[in-house]
Amino acid sequence: MTITPRTLPPPPVENDLLPEPSPDAAFLARLALRRSTKVAHLTSPGPEGETLDAILRLGARVPDHGKLGPWRFIILSGDNRHAFGKKIAGLLSDRGQVKDAERLAQEEGRFLRAPVVVAIVFSPVESPKVPEWEQVLSAGAVCYNLLLAANGFGYGGCWLSEWVAYDRDALALLGLSPQEKLAGLVYLGTPTEAPMERPRPTAASRVTHWQP
Ligand SMILES: Cc1cc2nc3c(=O)[nH]c(=O)nc-3n(C[C@H](O)[C@H](O)[C@H](O)COP(=O)(O)O)c2cc1C
């Protein structure tokens, strides 16, 4: 079945009645078996146009205390991926941090590893009611929801931070203000192979039942 953005229900507006939760085997199977796709296993095509818009729209449907929307997206696609790679390679070179030509070429190509890279920016909102921590959690939920939405359209994705997320100069080049942080860089594309399960903690190993 081909899924297009038109397959989706139209975006609901405030006070629209929405469907109640109902048992959904396909949805549960997706959650039970989903995995990120390694960035090395992503290729073209990636989501673009209406499909990318729909992925962002679905990705942003997350719990958000105070309805603050403390996040925004910056898209790196096409030639801009290389242009931004050149900027960060230039940064490392100007600082004298990296001289090795091979490593600089690698930095130039950092965002070429997938056809589309979505930067999810955490933009804190001053609020007397909602602690910043809760806003951070909402931004993290956007990153994960974006992966799920991309999977729903048949694309693979991988949530990375890498050094760029923690370098204020690189973040300024990306367009972040000093108050903002990078919640993640979600690389999106077509998987070249099926993922294999990875080790993961069982939920049971993390559960206790509180008793008085
Ligand atoms: C906030 C965050 C940042 C991450 N940054 C990196 C990273 O920089 N490099 C990396 O190899 N993996 C990173 N990962 C892990 C990858 O996303 C990893 O492939 C993923 O956790 C695989 O789990 P899954 O298949 O269950 O989705 C990060 C994960 C999170 C949640």
The ligand as an SDF file (V2000), in Angstrom:
LIG
                    3D

 31 33  0  0  0  0  0  0  0  0999 V2000
   19.5240   12.1000   22.3550 C   0  0  0  0  0  0  0  0  0  0  0  0
   20.2340   11.0060   21.5990 C   0  0  0  0  0  0  0  0  0  0  0  0
   21.4210   11.2840   20.9790 C   0  0  0  0  0  0  0  0  0  0  0  0
   22.1160   10.2930   20.2890 C   0  0  0  0  0  0  0  0  0  0  0  0
   23.2970   10.5990   19.6770 N   0  0  0  0  0  0  0  0  0  0  0  0
   24.0030    9.6320   19.0920 C   0  0  0  0  0  0  0  0  0  0  0  0
   25.2600    9.9240   18.5010 C   0  0  0  0  0  0  0  0  0  0  0  0
   25.7070   11.0640   18.5120 O   0  0  0  0  0  0  0  0  0  0  0  0
   25.9380    8.8980   17.9190 N   0  0  0  0  0  0  0  0  0  0  0  0
   25.4410    7.6170   17.9090 C   0  0  0  0  0  0  0  0  0  0  0  0
   26.0950    6.7220   17.3840 O   0  0  0  0  0  0  0  0  0  0  0  0
   24.2390    7.3280   18.4400 N   0  0  0  0  0  0  0  0  0  0  0  0
   23.5130    8.3030   19.0320 C   0  0  0  0  0  0  0  0  0  0  0  0
   22.2910    8.0150   19.5720 N   0  0  0  0  0  0  0  0  0  0  0  0
   21.7890    6.6450   19.5150 C   0  0  0  0  0  0  0  0  0  0  0  0
   21.1540    6.3060   18.1760 C   0  0  0  0  0  0  0  0  0  0  0  0
   19.9770    7.0510   17.9870 O   0  0  0  0  0  0  0  0  0  0  0  0
   20.9050    4.8120   18.2380 C   0  0  0  0  0  0  0  0  0  0  0  0
   21.1670    4.3020   17.0140 O   0  0  0  0  0  0  0  0  0  0  0  0
   19.5250    4.4550   18.7390 C   0  0  0  0  0  0  0  0  0  0  0  0
   19.4690    4.7120   20.1110 O   0  0  0  0  0  0  0  0  0  0  0  0
   19.1700    3.0160   18.4230 C   0  0  0  0  0  0  0  0  0  0  0  0
   18.0370    2.6300   19.1420 O   0  0  0  0  0  0  0  0  0  0  0  0
   16.6960    2.1210   18.4610 P   0  0  0  0  0  0  0  0  0  0  0  0
   17.0590    1.2740   17.2970 O   0  0  0  0  0  0  0  0  0  0  0  0
   15.9990    1.4010   19.5480 O   0  0  0  0  0  0  0  0  0  0  0  0
   15.9370    3.3470   18.0260 O   0  0  0  0  0  0  0  0  0  0  0  0
   21.5770    8.9890   20.2360 C   0  0  0  0  0  0  0  0  0  0  0  0
   20.3480    8.7100   20.8520 C   0  0  0  0  0  0  0  0  0  0  0  0
   19.6830    9.7050   21.5430 C   0  0  0  0  0  0  0  0  0  0  0  0
   18.3730    9.3800   22.2160 C   0  0  0  0  0  0  0  0  0  0  0  0
  1  2  1  0
  2  3  1  0
  2 30  2  0
  3  4  2  0
  4  5  1  0
  4 28  1  0
  5  6  2  0
  6  7  1  0
  6 13  1  0
  7  8  2  0
  7  9  1  0
  9 10  1  0
 10 11  2  0
 10 12  1  0
 12 13  2  0
 13 14  1  0
 14 15  1  0
 14 28  1  0
 15 16  1  0
 16 17  1  0
 16 18  1  0
 18 19  1  0
 18 20  1  0
 20 21  1  0
 20 22  1  0
 22 23  1  0
 23 24  1  0
 24 25  2  0
 24 26  1  0
 24 27  1  0
 28 29  2  0
 29 30  1  0
 30 31  1  0
M  END
$$$$
